[in-house]
Every structure is written in C-alpha cells, then in structure tokens.
C-alpha cells in the first residue's frame, strides 16, 4: 500500500473510525488505488499522523465500482488494545 497519500482527500475513499476506551478515535482512510492514511484523533493535532495502524490493504477497481479488503491487526496492549 502507499502511505500518506494526501490526494486521498480529493476522491473516492472509505473511512473506518475506531473508538477505544483510551482514545477518542482512530481513523483509517483507503482509496481505490490502495493509498492509506491512518490517524490517531485522540492525539493533539500535530501528532495525528504518527500512528501506524499496520493495516494491510488490497483494492480492486472495476467498471462502476471498487472494492477494498482491509486487515487491521489488534495487539494486546493494556494502554490501548488497537
């Protein structure tokens, strides 16, 4: 996957928002080309981009639609389970 593709905000994309007990939420955005941006929205604005979800993404573009398969690992961390 391509990381930190800022053009992701200007086209089709799917956004996954994950809420945990210790953060307001995490955000993972994927576009049809497989670009990924992952943000820690619980951090201050200057640190949003420091989180790496380690998500694995596979996308496919077809006539009139696209699909995404996203694997998000869950870790055992008493501070935050994601």
SULKAKA-V667199 format. One record per pair of residues at least 4 apart in sequence whose C-alpha atoms are under 6 Angstrom apart, sorted by the first residue. I is the first residue (numbers start at 0). J is the second residue. D is the distance in Angstrom with one decimal. If there is no record, write none. Layout:
# SULKAKA-V667199
i	j	d
I	J	D
I	J	D
This chain:
# SULKAKA-V667199
i	j	d
0	33	5.4
0	34	5.7
1	34	4.5
2	34	5.9
2	35	5.2
3	36	5.1
4	34	5.9
11	30	6.0
12	29	5.4
12	30	4.2
13	28	5.7
13	29	5.4
14	27	5.7
14	28	4.4
15	26	5.7
15	27	5.1
16	25	5.7
16	26	4.6
17	24	5.3
17	25	5.0
18	24	4.3
22	41	4.7
23	41	4.8
24	40	5.5
24	41	5.8
25	38	5.8
25	39	4.7
25	40	5.5
26	37	5.6
26	38	5.0
27	36	5.8
27	37	4.4
28	35	5.6
28	36	5.2
29	34	5.6
29	35	4.7
30	34	5.5
31	58	6.0
33	58	5.7
38	47	5.0
38	48	5.2
38	50	5.9
39	47	4.8
39	50	5.7
40	47	5.9
42	46	5.8
42	47	5.8
54	70	5.4
54	71	4.6
55	69	5.7
55	70	5.0
56	68	5.7
56	69	4.6
57	67	5.8
57	68	5.2
58	66	5.5
58	67	4.4
59	65	5.6
59	66	5.3
60	65	4.3
61	65	5.6
73	81	5.0
74	80	5.7
74	81	5.7
75	80	5.6
76	80	5.1
